[in-house]
């Protein structure tokens, strides 16, 4: 079980890195007050995005996603999709709750 838990933790770290990449590319947004990432789920990632993402990955250790050089291309795209779908919503849930109260 120790190996499985370690793999799961590594996967979650990779999803977090993918989320940060999507924020840096302007695909997702990050609340400046709460740090929550949002904006995914409703919009489909388009062809131009994938070309840019793969070019960034192919730059290797000197590119914006050096963590992606250790994984296969298919796993990289799957991580980006997962990170995008994981952060659905139009706004920070904490800000929305404060505004509703």
N, C-alpha and C positions, 0 to 999 in steps of 0.2 A: 504494500500500500504506500510505502514511503516514496517510491519512484513515481507512482501515479499522482500523488499529491504534489510532488515537485514539478511534474509536467503541467499540471493544472495551474500552478502558481506562475510558471513561465509563460503559459498561454495568456493568462490575465495581464501579465506585464506587457506582452506583445500587443494585446488589444488596447491597452492604455497608450502605448507608443503610437499605434495606428490612429487612435483618437486625436492625439496631439498633432500628428501629421495632418489630419483632416481639418483641424482648427487652423493650423498654419497656412493651409491652402485655401481657406475661406469657405470650405464646404460645410463645416460645422461652426458653431459659435460657442464661446465660453463666457459665462457670466463673470464680470469683473469683480463682483461683490462676493459671490458664493463659490466660484470655481466650477460650477456645474456645466457640463457640456450638453448642448441641445441643438436641434435643427435638422436632425436626420429623419429617416423613415418615410417621408412623403415624396421626396424628390429622388429620382433614379440617377445614379452616377452615370455620366455620359462618356462617350468614346474619347473625347479630347482629354478628359480627366485621367482615363486609364493610360493613355499614351504618355502623359506627363508623369504619372505615378511610376510607370515602368522605367522611364528614363531616369527618374530620381533614384530608383532602386539600382539601376545598372551603373550608376556613378560609383558604387561601392562605398568604401570607408570615407571618401571625401565628399560624398553627397549628403542630402538632407535626411536620409534614412539608413544610416550605417548599420543599424540593428537588423535590417531586412536582408543583408548579404548572407546571413547564416541560414536563411530559409529558402525553400523552393518558391518559384514565381507564383505558382498556383496557391500556395499557402499564404503568400503575401496578399494576393488579391482577395482571398477569403477573409483574412484579418481585416482588411479595409472595409469590406462589405459588412462584416460582423460589427465593427466599431461604429459604422454609419447607422446600422439598424438598431444598435443598442441605445443610441442617444436620440430617440425620436421625441418630438414635442416642439412646439413653437416658441417656448420661452422657458426660462429657469423656473423650476417648480417652487423653489423657495421664494423667489420674487413674486410669482403668481399668488402664492399663499398669503404673503404679506399684503399684497394689493387687495385681496378678497376680504381680509379681516378688517 
